[in-house]
Amino acid sequence: MTTSNSAGDGQISVCPQGGSSYHVTGYIETSMPYDPWNGPICAEWFISQGSTNYTSGPIVCAKAGVPTSKNTFDYTTTLSAAPTGAWLQQAWI
């Protein structure tokens, strides 16, 4: 999946490896401004599982003095159910 919105833009691929193991690759990028008063503003991928469950995925946070922050990822994870989609949204940590 590839998407772009006000939180950022990115691409994510979630591929089955067997059983409940999945290989997750892609990137996430944000150009949201750094906010020293409210804590880091971040863009985060969420991976849907079934119709009501989801899990947090890769995240990138704005950094002071840096116009664009990017996170490239490549990892294996275990999911409780088969993935049904993904979405990118703003998050605070």
N, C-alpha and C positions, 0 to 999 in steps of 0.2 A: 504494500500500500504506500502511496505517496500522497502527501497532503501539504497544504499551506494555509495558515490562518493568522489571526492577530497574535497568537502566542509564539508562532515560529513556523518552521517548515522542516520536513524530513521525509525519510523513507524507512520502512520497516518490513522485514520478511520473517515470518515465523514458520519454520519447516519441521515436520515430524522426523524424529530420529529413531523412533521405536518406543513402545510403551507410552509413558507420560513425559518423555524427554523431547524437547524442542530446541532447535538451533535458531537463534535470534540474531539478525544482522541488519545493518543500516546506519543511519545517522539522524541526529536531531540538532537543529540550529535555531538560535533566537537572536533577535536584535532589539529585544525589549530593553528599556533603560534600567540601569542599576538603581535601586532604591535603598539608600542607607538608613532610612527611618522605619521601614516596614519589613526589613529582612530581605533575603534574596528572592527575586522574582524569577521563576523558572518555567521552562516548557517541558512537558513530560508526556511520553507515550503511555497509554493504557491499553492492555490487551484483554479483549472480551473473551469470556469462556462460557459457553451456553448462552442463555437468554438473560440471566441476572447477575452472574459473577464476573469480576474483572480483577486483574492484577496490575500493580504498578510496573511500568517498564523503564526504559532508559530515560534519563533526565539531563537537562543542561540548565545552568543558572547564569543570569547576567552577572558580569564582573565589572567593577569600577574601572573606568578609563578604557574599556575594551568595547568597540562598537558592535561586534558580533561574537557570540560564543557558540562553539560547535563541539558535539560529542559524537565520535564514530564508535560503533559498538559491534562486537562479535562474541557471543557467548552461548552457552547451553544452559537451559533451565528446565525445571519440572513444573508442569501445570496440572491443576486438579481436574480439568476437563479439556476437551479439544477446543482450540481457539476458533472464534467465530468472527473476529474482526479486531480492529485497533483504531484508536483515535488519539489525536494530539490536542492537549489543552494547557492553559496556564495553570501553574501550581505555585504555592508558597511553601517554603520549608523553614 
